[in-house]
Amino acid sequence: MEADPDFLPGEERRAYQEAWLRDLIAYAHANAPAMRERMPGADAALADVRITRKDELIDLQRAAPPFGGFLGVPPDQVARVFLSPGPLFDPQGTAPDHWRWAPALRAAGFAGGMTVHCAVSYHGTPLGWMFDGALRVLGCTVIPAGVGNTELQVQMIRGARATGFVGTPSGLRILHDKAREVGTQLAIERAFVAGEMLPPSLREELQALGATVCQGYGTADLGCLGYECLERAGMHVPADVLVEIIDPQSGAPLPPGETGEVVATVNERTYPILRFGTGDLSLFRDDPCACGRTAPRLVRIVGRVGDAAKVRGMFVHPRQVEEVVGRYAPGARAQLVITRTGAHDELEVLLHAPAFGASGLDEVANAVHEVIKVRPKLRLVDDLPVDAPKVRDLRTWE
């Protein structure tokens, strides 16, 4: 059996990563036109590759649809195409675990023979397919539940005797609450959560209900970028991923312990976006982990760079909201206000559109929901300065 590269000793790990990175740079230069424009040559050093940020990728895809010139394989090697909020098109390659979540789930204690409830969206966006494919690689039976219909989901978990859960932490809490409401309880023993912050108090609450809770971190564009093992002492960066923590202003690399933007490069050729700026803020710890994995670990995600924010596991881009609102009230200004009640995110859109009547707000809210996949509350305001921030995230985390 081939050795797990996440356990390679330091020098061997570096050699492993240098080899795949050298090949990937040459491959991306030859096969992805947009990457060719962002590097000095096929033998470029990684530091010489220009960073591609998520907000920039939106414009690049609009200029060269659907993938902005970053696709690195022929179209017949794209298994599925997804549309994430932004909007951003995301291709899926043909590998069974294209997004590489199987090692993360294995590290969290998931194994063949388990029945696992997958409570993330399968519709349009890739997260459900990400985890579904990884669980099948491990030999798990998957309940493809998606989101919503919580009472039915409780019935599915109970009836299929699921002992595993994959989804958002707030989603698991909501299912436990629904189970209590209908007079039953869930027998979830393993939970792998992603897409939202996991405050210590919520982890403790979920674990008190019987589940060992581990979290992961990734993006729709690149897949898995970090995962907790059962030690739960930070999220290991897989050996097939290079993560840089950089100063968002200067672009300079930052040492362990300092907070900066996560910039990631993944050993994957379907969509070889080298040095992808995620917009997420995090920091490294590099002390040894008791599990034996040798990678540096991301301590946690502590915030965002730029205007986009994650709400209920979905990225929300303010300019998408403004584009929708502009159909009904040309020239209107909008501000997104994000709050949190218990484990539930709330999104309110403050709308400055003097000519727009309150009677049409429900229709606008429905249209915004169709685009960003999160239902907002809309409120007309008398004044919203031109230079007001596009997003006010009022959530607090422990």
BAKOLBA-720790 format. One record per residue (C-alpha): x, y, z. Coordinates in steps of 0.05 Angstrom, whole numbers, plus 5000, padded with zeros to 4 digits. Each point is the difference from the previous one (the first is absolute). Layout:
N
XYZ...
//
This chain:
398
500050005000502750684980502250445059495450585019503850634979496950385058504549605047506550104961505950265040501750734988505549924947496149474962493750425003503750604971503049584945493149704984496950704995505850294960499249444949492650074988500450765002505350014946495849554956493650395014503150674981502449724934493349664987496050635016504450424955498949524942492549875009496550575036500650664960498150445059505549695043505050104944498650745004501250015075507049705001506750184968501249314970498949255005505749955051497650585044500849995075493450005038501450685030500450294929492949774982494950565006494649885052492949904974494850225049492849765003497050684984504750074940498149314975492750224993502150534949504849524965494549494991495350534972505350204950501649294979494249545019499149535032506649895038504050634984505449634963502149595060497349324977505949534992496749404967495749864938492550095011498849244999504149965064495150455038494949575036495450555025499650765001497450385060498150735011502050295067497950685026504150554968498049744950505849524989500149384957503749415031502049384960500349305029505249524973498949254990503849735060495449675052502450475054501550614956499950495059504349555046495549975061500749255012506550075041496850545041493949585016504449405016504050435049493450195034498349265012495549864941500849294972496949494953493449715022497550645033493550324978501150754994494950564995502550524950496150645016502950504951497350244934500649564938496450514957504350434955505850075050505249455009500349895076495249415002503749664943506750145033498249625063495749474966505749784955505049995057495449595045499049494945507549944990500449815074494449494991494650385038492649974983497650714987493250325014500050584950495450435042501850704976497150585040493250165028494249525018503049895069494549555026500849544940507650025010499149775072495749424974505449824950505550005052495849585048497349524948506749874966503649975067505250514979505850095048503850524959498450714980503150474949497650724995500250675036500550025076493650415004496649484955501649455049497550415058493550144963498949264987501149845074495050545019494949724951501149305027498550245071493950374974497049364970501849585061506149614977507550064998505649894950505549485007505450414964507049775022504450344949499050704972504250364948498050734993502050554952497350634967499150405065503850225061500149485056500250375066502649585059493350045035496349714940505149444993499249835074492450014993500149524941505049545033495749985063494649714955504549424983504050194938507550074991500450654960505650164952500250584951502850114931501650594956499850074924497150384942495549814941505750184953505549585032496849495046503149795066505450475028500149795072496949515049500149815073502249325024497149705064505050415040496250624977506050465009499650384934498649814928505449614964501850254931500249394954506649824966496850134932498550725021504850585010497150555044503350685008497850505053501350694970499150725020493850234961503150684988507349864983499449284976505949815044499949305032498650005075503149545053496149515044495750355050498550624957493250094966499650094925496449784937499849264981503149924931499749284975503049584945497149304989503149404964494149934952500050094924492750074983499950725025507250195015499350695032506850095033500350505058492550075009498350565049494249735039498450655037500049615066504350225058503649485041506649855035504849425005502549595058505949554986501049615065499549244994493249665002499149375041496749654941506849974963498050434940505750464982496650594966499250695029492950125024495150574990497750205070493250244976496750474951499550685034496850454948499850234928503850474954495650424954492550054995497649294993497549645062497849305016492849935025497049325017505749674963499150404936504450574974495950634992502850544954497050705009500650184927495449414982494950295048500850694969499149714930493549685019497450615037502050434941494949644956494450285044503150665022505650244953505550365038497949735068505349905053500049395044503649795063500249295028499549935075501649315029498149795070499549345037494649755048502349375036502949574944495950334944502750544953495350574981500950444939496750684994500850454939499350745013497550324936500550734982495350094941495650625010495649854940498749285022493849835040500049525059494449604967504949694951505149765051497649285002501049924926507050295004501749565059497849394961504350214941506150105044498849325032499949674931507050294985503849955066496449385028498850345067493450335017500950715024495750505036499650664961499050675034499450694968504350545033499750754991507550084991505849554982506550384986503549864934506349815038496449555050503149305006496649494955499849485057499350085075501449335033497750085072501049275020504749865057504049365011503149725062
//
